[in-house]
Amino acid sequence: MSLKNILDDDKKLDRIARVSFNSVDKDGSGLIELRELELVMKSIASDLRLAAPSKQDIKEVFDMLDEDKSGNISYVEFKFLIKCVLESLSI
């Protein structure tokens, strides 16, 4: 399955985004809180052997994703992130 196939098929994109969202939403609340984003960002940095992101870096990413300024990242906001990441990888 190519990235283009995923990006062209909203059902495929939705499945990938949902699995990713659920893996970040550790408490199952249906929302991603700042602490959950912090854990995943630090884990990814560690896996890639990169320096851990600072609290400021994490807060900036969180604020960028929290478009409605609710204090949480909704599934819709997270799905947009996944789509952007996949688009950047398909270039």
MMTF fields as JSON, N, C-alpha, C and O atoms, coordinates in Angstrom:
{
  "mmtfVersion": "1.0.0",
  "mmtfProducer": "UNKNOWN",
  "numBonds": 363,
  "numAtoms": 364,
  "numGroups": 91,
  "numChains": 1,
  "numModels": 1,
  "chainsPerModel": [1],
  "groupsPerChain": [91],
  "chainIdList": ["A"],
  "bondAtomList": [4, 2, 8, 6, 12, 10, 16, 14, 20, 18, 24, 22, 28, 26, 32, 30, 36, 34, 40, 38, 44, 42, 48, 46, 52, 50, 56, 54, 60, 58, 64, 62, 68, 66, 72, 70, 76, 74, 80, 78, 84, 82, 88, 86, 92, 90, 96, 94, 100, 98, 104, 102, 108, 106, 112, 110, 116, 114, 120, 118, 124, 122, 128, 126, 132, 130, 136, 134, 140, 138, 144, 142, 148, 146, 152, 150, 156, 154, 160, 158, 164, 162, 168, 166, 172, 170, 176, 174, 180, 178, 184, 182, 188, 186, 192, 190, 196, 194, 200, 198, 204, 202, 208, 206, 212, 210, 216, 214, 220, 218, 224, 222, 228, 226, 232, 230, 236, 234, 240, 238, 244, 242, 248, 246, 252, 250, 256, 254, 260, 258, 264, 262, 268, 266, 272, 270, 276, 274, 280, 278, 284, 282, 288, 286, 292, 290, 296, 294, 300, 298, 304, 302, 308, 306, 312, 310, 316, 314, 320, 318, 324, 322, 328, 326, 332, 330, 336, 334, 340, 338, 344, 342, 348, 346, 352, 350, 356, 354, 360, 358],
  "bondOrderList": [1, 1, 1, 1, 1, 1, 1, 1, 1, 1, 1, 1, 1, 1, 1, 1, 1, 1, 1, 1, 1, 1, 1, 1, 1, 1, 1, 1, 1, 1, 1, 1, 1, 1, 1, 1, 1, 1, 1, 1, 1, 1, 1, 1, 1, 1, 1, 1, 1, 1, 1, 1, 1, 1, 1, 1, 1, 1, 1, 1, 1, 1, 1, 1, 1, 1, 1, 1, 1, 1, 1, 1, 1, 1, 1, 1, 1, 1, 1, 1, 1, 1, 1, 1, 1, 1, 1, 1, 1, 1],
  "groupList": [{"groupName": "MET", "atomNameList": ["N", "CA", "C", "O"], "elementList": ["N", "C", "C", "O"], "formalChargeList": [0, 0, 0, 0], "bondAtomList": [1, 0, 2, 1, 3, 2], "bondOrderList": [1, 1, 2], "singleLetterCode": "M", "chemCompType": "L-PEPTIDE LINKING"}, {"groupName": "SER", "atomNameList": ["N", "CA", "C", "O"], "elementList": ["N", "C", "C", "O"], "formalChargeList": [0, 0, 0, 0], "bondAtomList": [1, 0, 2, 1, 3, 2], "bondOrderList": [1, 1, 2], "singleLetterCode": "S", "chemCompType": "L-PEPTIDE LINKING"}, {"groupName": "LEU", "atomNameList": ["N", "CA", "C", "O"], "elementList": ["N", "C", "C", "O"], "formalChargeList": [0, 0, 0, 0], "bondAtomList": [1, 0, 2, 1, 3, 2], "bondOrderList": [1, 1, 2], "singleLetterCode": "L", "chemCompType": "L-PEPTIDE LINKING"}, {"groupName": "LYS", "atomNameList": ["N", "CA", "C", "O"], "elementList": ["N", "C", "C", "O"], "formalChargeList": [0, 0, 0, 0], "bondAtomList": [1, 0, 2, 1, 3, 2], "bondOrderList": [1, 1, 2], "singleLetterCode": "K", "chemCompType": "L-PEPTIDE LINKING"}, {"groupName": "ASN", "atomNameList": ["N", "CA", "C", "O"], "elementList": ["N", "C", "C", "O"], "formalChargeList": [0, 0, 0, 0], "bondAtomList": [1, 0, 2, 1, 3, 2], "bondOrderList": [1, 1, 2], "singleLetterCode": "N", "chemCompType": "L-PEPTIDE LINKING"}, {"groupName": "ILE", "atomNameList": ["N", "CA", "C", "O"], "elementList": ["N", "C", "C", "O"], "formalChargeList": [0, 0, 0, 0], "bondAtomList": [1, 0, 2, 1, 3, 2], "bondOrderList": [1, 1, 2], "singleLetterCode": "I", "chemCompType": "L-PEPTIDE LINKING"}, {"groupName": "ASP", "atomNameList": ["N", "CA", "C", "O"], "elementList": ["N", "C", "C", "O"], "formalChargeList": [0, 0, 0, 0], "bondAtomList": [1, 0, 2, 1, 3, 2], "bondOrderList": [1, 1, 2], "singleLetterCode": "D", "chemCompType": "L-PEPTIDE LINKING"}, {"groupName": "ARG", "atomNameList": ["N", "CA", "C", "O"], "elementList": ["N", "C", "C", "O"], "formalChargeList": [0, 0, 0, 0], "bondAtomList": [1, 0, 2, 1, 3, 2], "bondOrderList": [1, 1, 2], "singleLetterCode": "R", "chemCompType": "L-PEPTIDE LINKING"}, {"groupName": "ALA", "atomNameList": ["N", "CA", "C", "O"], "elementList": ["N", "C", "C", "O"], "formalChargeList": [0, 0, 0, 0], "bondAtomList": [1, 0, 2, 1, 3, 2], "bondOrderList": [1, 1, 2], "singleLetterCode": "A", "chemCompType": "L-PEPTIDE LINKING"}, {"groupName": "VAL", "atomNameList": ["N", "CA", "C", "O"], "elementList": ["N", "C", "C", "O"], "formalChargeList": [0, 0, 0, 0], "bondAtomList": [1, 0, 2, 1, 3, 2], "bondOrderList": [1, 1, 2], "singleLetterCode": "V", "chemCompType": "L-PEPTIDE LINKING"}, {"groupName": "PHE", "atomNameList": ["N", "CA", "C", "O"], "elementList": ["N", "C", "C", "O"], "formalChargeList": [0, 0, 0, 0], "bondAtomList": [1, 0, 2, 1, 3, 2], "bondOrderList": [1, 1, 2], "singleLetterCode": "F", "chemCompType": "L-PEPTIDE LINKING"}, {"groupName": "GLY", "atomNameList": ["N", "CA", "C", "O"], "elementList": ["N", "C", "C", "O"], "formalChargeList": [0, 0, 0, 0], "bondAtomList": [1, 0, 2, 1, 3, 2], "bondOrderList": [1, 1, 2], "singleLetterCode": "G", "chemCompType": "PEPTIDE LINKING"}, {"groupName": "GLU", "atomNameList": ["N", "CA", "C", "O"], "elementList": ["N", "C", "C", "O"], "formalChargeList": [0, 0, 0, 0], "bondAtomList": [1, 0, 2, 1, 3, 2], "bondOrderList": [1, 1, 2], "singleLetterCode": "E", "chemCompType": "L-PEPTIDE LINKING"}, {"groupName": "PRO", "atomNameList": ["N", "CA", "C", "O"], "elementList": ["N", "C", "C", "O"], "formalChargeList": [0, 0, 0, 0], "bondAtomList": [1, 0, 2, 1, 3, 2], "bondOrderList": [1, 1, 2], "singleLetterCode": "P", "chemCompType": "L-PEPTIDE LINKING"}, {"groupName": "GLN", "atomNameList": ["N", "CA", "C", "O"], "elementList": ["N", "C", "C", "O"], "formalChargeList": [0, 0, 0, 0], "bondAtomList": [1, 0, 2, 1, 3, 2], "bondOrderList": [1, 1, 2], "singleLetterCode": "Q", "chemCompType": "L-PEPTIDE LINKING"}, {"groupName": "TYR", "atomNameList": ["N", "CA", "C", "O"], "elementList": ["N", "C", "C", "O"], "formalChargeList": [0, 0, 0, 0], "bondAtomList": [1, 0, 2, 1, 3, 2], "bondOrderList": [1, 1, 2], "singleLetterCode": "Y", "chemCompType": "L-PEPTIDE LINKING"}, {"groupName": "CYS", "atomNameList": ["N", "CA", "C", "O"], "elementList": ["N", "C", "C", "O"], "formalChargeList": [0, 0, 0, 0], "bondAtomList": [1, 0, 2, 1, 3, 2], "bondOrderList": [1, 1, 2], "singleLetterCode": "C", "chemCompType": "L-PEPTIDE LINKING"}],
  "groupTypeList": [0, 1, 2, 3, 4, 5, 2, 6, 6, 6, 3, 3, 2, 6, 7, 5, 8, 7, 9, 1, 10, 4, 1, 9, 6, 3, 6, 11, 1, 11, 2, 5, 12, 2, 7, 12, 2, 12, 2, 9, 0, 3, 1, 5, 8, 1, 6, 2, 7, 2, 8, 8, 13, 1, 3, 14, 6, 5, 3, 12, 9, 10, 6, 0, 2, 6, 12, 6, 3, 1, 11, 4, 5, 1, 15, 9, 12, 10, 3, 10, 2, 5, 3, 16, 9, 2, 12, 1, 2, 1, 5],
  "groupIdList": [1, 2, 3, 4, 5, 6, 7, 8, 9, 10, 11, 12, 13, 14, 15, 16, 17, 18, 19, 20, 21, 22, 23, 24, 25, 26, 27, 28, 29, 30, 31, 32, 33, 34, 35, 36, 37, 38, 39, 40, 41, 42, 43, 44, 45, 46, 47, 48, 49, 50, 51, 52, 53, 54, 55, 56, 57, 58, 59, 60, 61, 62, 63, 64, 65, 66, 67, 68, 69, 70, 71, 72, 73, 74, 75, 76, 77, 78, 79, 80, 81, 82, 83, 84, 85, 86, 87, 88, 89, 90, 91],
  "secStructList": [7, 7, 2, 2, 2, 2, 2, 2, 7, 2, 2, 2, 2, 2, 2, 2, 2, 2, 2, 2, 2, 2, 2, 2, 7, 6, 6, 7, 1, 1, 1, 5, 7, 2, 2, 2, 2, 2, 2, 2, 2, 2, 2, 2, 2, 2, 2, 6, 6, 7, 7, 7, 7, 7, 2, 2, 2, 2, 2, 2, 2, 2, 2, 2, 2, 7, 6, 6, 7, 1, 1, 1, 5, 7, 2, 2, 2, 2, 2, 2, 2, 2, 2, 2, 2, 2, 2, 2, 2, 6, 7],
  "xCoordList": [0.852, 0.0, 0.908, 1.741, 0.74, 1.565, 0.954, -0.227, 1.787, 1.287, 0.212, -0.762, 0.383, -0.619, -1.961, -3.005, -1.935, -3.183, -3.87, -5.094, -3.088, -3.656, -4.246, -5.365, -3.487, -3.948, -5.165, -5.97, -5.306, -6.448, -7.687, -8.76, -7.555, -8.662, -8.906, -8.155, -9.954, -10.207, -10.436, -10.11, -10.988, -11.195, -9.864, -9.706, -8.908, -7.584, -6.887, -6.302, -6.958, -6.347, -6.975, -6.274, -8.281, -8.982, -8.534, -8.329, -8.379, -7.937, -6.547, -6.303, -5.645, -4.279, -4.271, -3.602, -5.013, -5.072, -5.692, -5.234, -6.722, -7.409, -6.479, -6.418, -5.761, -4.824, -3.732, -3.371, -3.224, -2.184, -2.723, -2.075, -3.906, -4.528, -4.71, -4.367, -5.253, -5.512, -4.225, -4.233, -3.127, -1.865, -1.305, -0.558, -1.652, -1.201, -2.151, -1.711, -3.442, -4.472, -4.448, -5.316, -3.448, -3.198, -4.348, -4.591, -5.057, -6.134, -7.486, -8.477, -7.525, -8.758, -9.854, -11.031, -9.482, -10.483, -11.083, -12.106, -10.45, -10.912, -10.283, -10.611, -9.38, -8.648, -7.19, -6.886, -6.301, -4.891, -4.561, -4.729, -4.09, -3.694, -2.205, -1.481, -1.771, -0.375, 0.574, 1.573, 0.286, 1.16, 1.279, 2.365, 0.199, 0.243, 1.106, 1.872, 0.976, 1.81, 3.275, 4.153, 3.535, 4.91, 5.521, 6.66, 4.771, 5.276, 5.621, 6.673, 4.745, 4.996, 6.14, 6.942, 6.231, 7.326, 8.677, 9.655, 8.734, 9.978, 10.328, 11.498, 9.326, 9.555, 10.099, 11.036, 9.516, 9.98, 11.404, 12.235, 11.697, 13.059, 14.048, 15.137, 13.671, 14.539, 14.757, 15.885, 13.682, 13.78, 14.69, 15.397, 14.668, 15.488, 16.868, 17.676, 17.111, 18.38, 18.64, 19.751, 17.582, 17.657, 17.529, 17.068, 17.932, 17.758, 16.268, 15.445, 15.945, 14.545, 14.059, 14.797, 12.815, 12.283, 12.105, 11.813, 12.284, 12.1, 10.607, 9.76, 10.316, 8.912, 8.342, 7.183, 9.164, 8.743, 8.421, 7.411, 9.27, 9.024, 7.7, 6.905, 7.484, 6.263, 5.04, 4.032, 5.127, 4.001, 3.71, 2.545, 4.742, 4.527, 3.813, 2.9, 4.226, 3.56, 2.109, 1.194, 1.911, 0.557, -0.336, -1.456, 0.16, -0.629, -0.941, -2.019, -0.008, -0.232, -1.332, -2.168, -1.324, -2.321, -3.687, -4.708, -3.722, -4.98, -5.598, -5.608, -6.108, -6.622, -7.782, -7.893, -8.648, -9.806, -9.497, -10.376, -8.256, -7.778, -8.591, -8.853, -8.986, -9.766, -8.899, -9.411, -7.592, -6.704, -6.445, -5.761, -7.0, -6.809, -6.699, -7.114, -6.141, -6.086, -7.164, -7.14, -8.097, -9.183, -8.713, -7.644, -9.522, -9.196, -9.086, -8.173, -9.988, -9.978, -8.681, -8.073, -8.261, -7.009, -5.812, -4.883, -5.84, -4.756, -4.72, -3.643, -5.882, -5.942, -5.325, -4.664, -5.54, -4.926, -3.404, -2.732, -2.859, -1.418, -0.932, 0.063, -1.623, -1.234, -1.249, -0.328, -2.271, -2.349, -1.173, -0.572, -0.834, 0.294, 1.612, 2.447, 1.792, 3.015, 3.104, 4.158, 2.025, 2.034, 2.275, 2.997, 1.671, 1.906, 3.368, 3.933, 3.977, 5.387, 6.293, 7.342, 5.902, 6.689, 6.525, 7.388, 5.415, 5.144, 5.751, 5.645, 6.385, 6.987, 8.235, 8.884],
  "yCoordList": [-1.165, 0.0, 1.241, 1.41, 2.078, 3.277, 4.426, 4.41, 5.409, 6.588, 7.294, 7.791, 7.344, 7.986, 7.275, 7.923, 5.946, 5.182, 5.53, 5.655, 5.685, 6.033, 7.436, 7.664, 8.369, 9.761, 9.94, 10.844, 9.093, 9.182, 8.452, 8.578, 7.7, 6.899, 7.293, 6.891, 8.08, 8.589, 7.469, 7.635, 6.337, 5.226, 4.647, 4.319, 4.52, 4.024, 5.018, 4.645, 6.28, 7.327, 7.323, 7.449, 7.182, 7.169, 5.993, 6.151, 4.812, 3.632, 3.85, 3.541, 4.377, 4.624, 5.694, 5.549, 6.754, 7.83, 7.333, 7.705, 6.502, 6.002, 5.116, 5.242, 4.226, 3.354, 4.195, 3.96, 5.163, 6.041, 6.844, 6.947, 7.408, 8.207, 7.363, 7.79, 6.166, 5.306, 4.904, 4.699, 4.79, 4.437, 5.607, 5.392, 6.824, 8.006, 8.308, 8.747, 8.079, 8.344, 7.222, 6.35, 7.268, 6.177, 5.949, 4.813, 7.016, 6.85, 6.538, 6.34, 6.494, 6.145, 7.184, 6.864, 8.423, 9.483, 9.98, 10.664, 9.638, 10.161, 11.502, 12.123, 11.939, 13.195, 12.964, 12.118, 13.711, 13.632, 14.85, 15.995, 14.568, 15.619, 15.925, 15.152, 17.035, 17.456, 16.362, 16.087, 15.742, 14.701, 13.519, 12.956, 13.138, 12.025, 12.371, 11.539, 13.601, 14.034, 14.06, 13.668, 14.516, 14.556, 13.149, 12.958, 12.184, 10.81, 10.269, 9.659, 10.49, 9.949, 10.677, 10.045, 11.987, 12.728, 12.309, 12.175, 12.104, 11.664, 10.237, 9.917, 9.39, 8.009, 7.951, 7.203, 8.733, 8.765, 9.291, 8.735, 10.345, 10.894, 9.843, 9.698, 9.124, 8.081, 6.972, 6.522, 6.538, 5.484, 5.894, 5.062, 7.172, 7.687, 8.152, 8.659, 7.966, 8.391, 9.883, 10.308, 10.656, 12.112, 12.683, 12.0, 13.922, 14.593, 14.692, 14.929, 14.509, 14.623, 16.05, 17.008, 16.186, 17.537, 18.24, 17.611, 19.54, 20.327, 20.493, 20.269, 20.883, 21.171, 22.239, 22.162, 23.239, 24.317, 23.755, 24.13, 22.858, 22.243, 21.488, 21.6, 20.729, 19.922, 20.832, 20.576, 21.885, 22.826, 23.517, 23.734, 23.866, 24.506, 23.568, 23.983, 22.308, 21.326, 21.151, 21.129, 21.028, 20.857, 22.03, 21.836, 23.234, 24.422, 24.512, 24.964, 24.086, 24.101, 23.096, 23.386, 21.928, 20.899, 21.212, 20.857, 21.863, 22.189, 23.431, 24.513, 23.251, 24.386, 25.102, 26.323, 24.36, 25.005, 25.518, 26.049, 25.359, 25.84, 25.288, 25.983, 24.019, 23.367, 22.838, 22.48, 22.79, 22.226, 20.75, 20.112, 20.207, 18.808, 18.722, 19.632, 17.627, 17.388, 16.364, 15.238, 16.761, 15.862, 14.928, 15.118, 13.921, 12.999, 13.743, 13.472, 14.657, 15.411, 16.207, 16.238, 16.844, 17.607, 16.679, 17.021, 15.517, 14.549, 13.955, 13.757, 13.672, 13.111, 14.077, 13.651, 15.354, 16.351, 16.251, 16.347, 16.061, 15.888, 14.662, 14.736, 13.546, 12.32, 12.549, 12.125, 13.206, 13.486, 14.336, 14.053, 15.36, 16.232, 15.457, 15.643, 14.596, 13.792, 12.876, 12.79, 12.199, 11.299, 12.068, 11.597, 13.255, 14.075, 14.476, 14.475, 14.818, 15.225, 14.048, 14.242, 12.838, 11.657, 11.23, 10.551, 11.63, 11.199, 12.105, 11.834, 13.172, 14.124, 13.532, 14.176],
  "zCoordList": [0.0, 0.0, 0.0, 0.891, -0.981, -1.088, -0.277, 0.071, 0.006, 0.723, -0.079, 0.486, -1.397, -2.248, -2.122, -2.058, -2.085, -1.922, -0.61, -0.556, 0.433, 1.74, 1.699, 2.16, 1.146, 1.103, 0.211, 0.434, -0.79, -1.702, -1.194, -1.783, -0.123, 0.397, 1.853, 2.741, 2.096, 3.441, 4.455, 5.63, 4.029, 4.967, 5.432, 6.608, 4.513, 4.888, 5.802, 6.819, 5.429, 6.257, 7.649, 8.653, 7.702, 8.988, 9.85, 11.053, 9.246, 10.017, 10.6, 11.767, 9.794, 10.262, 11.352, 12.375, 11.121, 12.118, 13.42, 14.5, 13.333, 14.535, 15.363, 16.586, 14.697, 15.423, 16.095, 17.248, 15.362, 15.917, 17.095, 18.136, 16.923, 17.983, 19.243, 20.345, 19.064, 20.223, 20.937, 22.151, 20.205, 20.855, 21.666, 22.62, 21.301, 22.051, 23.208, 24.27, 23.013, 24.028, 25.074, 25.093, 25.926, 26.883, 27.866, 28.275, 28.25, 29.229, 28.587, 29.289, 27.251, 26.548, 26.654, 26.489, 26.928, 27.116, 25.804, 25.805, 24.69, 23.407, 23.077, 22.066, 23.933, 23.741, 24.12, 24.961, 23.502, 23.863, 24.716, 24.296, 25.923, 26.833, 26.634, 26.005, 27.167, 27.038, 27.514, 26.85, 28.631, 29.193, 28.232, 28.089, 27.581, 26.634, 25.426, 24.941, 24.946, 23.82, 24.245, 23.477, 25.454, 25.96, 25.976, 25.55, 26.46, 26.523, 25.137, 24.95, 24.181, 22.846, 22.155, 21.466, 22.324, 21.699, 22.285, 21.55, 23.583, 24.218, 23.801, 23.595, 23.678, 23.252, 21.826, 21.544, 20.941, 19.548, 19.487, 18.769, 20.224, 20.232, 20.728, 20.173, 21.758, 22.291, 21.263, 21.056, 20.626, 19.606, 18.458, 17.89, 18.121, 17.021, 17.498, 16.72, 18.789, 19.406, 19.207, 18.889, 19.404, 19.328, 20.731, 21.646, 20.897, 22.186, 22.503, 21.619, 23.753, 24.173, 23.931, 24.156, 23.474, 23.274, 24.612, 25.629, 24.593, 25.814, 26.103, 25.238, 27.319, 27.678, 26.749, 26.341, 26.418, 25.512, 24.123, 23.527, 23.603, 22.294, 22.29, 21.357, 23.339, 23.443, 23.518, 22.859, 24.313, 24.448, 23.121, 22.786, 22.362, 21.058, 20.095, 19.381, 20.074, 19.206, 19.657, 18.834, 20.959, 21.489, 21.101, 20.627, 21.302, 20.978, 19.492, 19.106, 18.666, 17.224, 16.839, 15.984, 17.467, 17.145, 17.737, 17.149, 18.875, 19.566, 18.928, 19.515, 17.721, 16.943, 17.615, 17.516, 18.299, 18.926, 20.332, 21.011, 20.761, 22.069, 23.234, 24.215, 23.103, 24.155, 25.291, 26.352, 25.071, 26.078, 25.877, 26.677, 24.794, 24.427, 22.903, 22.185, 22.434, 20.997, 20.668, 21.167, 19.835, 19.446, 18.341, 17.76, 18.06, 16.979, 15.642, 14.862, 15.375, 14.113, 13.983, 12.912, 15.064, 15.048, 14.824, 14.092, 15.453, 15.314, 13.906, 13.343, 13.34, 11.988, 10.973, 10.027, 11.172, 10.296, 10.367, 9.341, 11.559, 11.729, 10.959, 10.238, 11.106, 10.407, 8.897, 8.198, 8.398, 6.966, 6.52, 5.483, 7.269, 6.922, 6.923, 6.039, 7.912, 7.983, 6.765, 6.135, 6.43, 5.268, 3.976, 3.097, 3.856, 2.661, 2.545, 1.452, 3.672, 3.623, 3.264, 2.65, 3.638, 3.312, 1.864, 1.308, 1.255, -0.124, -1.17, -2.367, -0.736, -1.691, -2.301, -3.126]
}
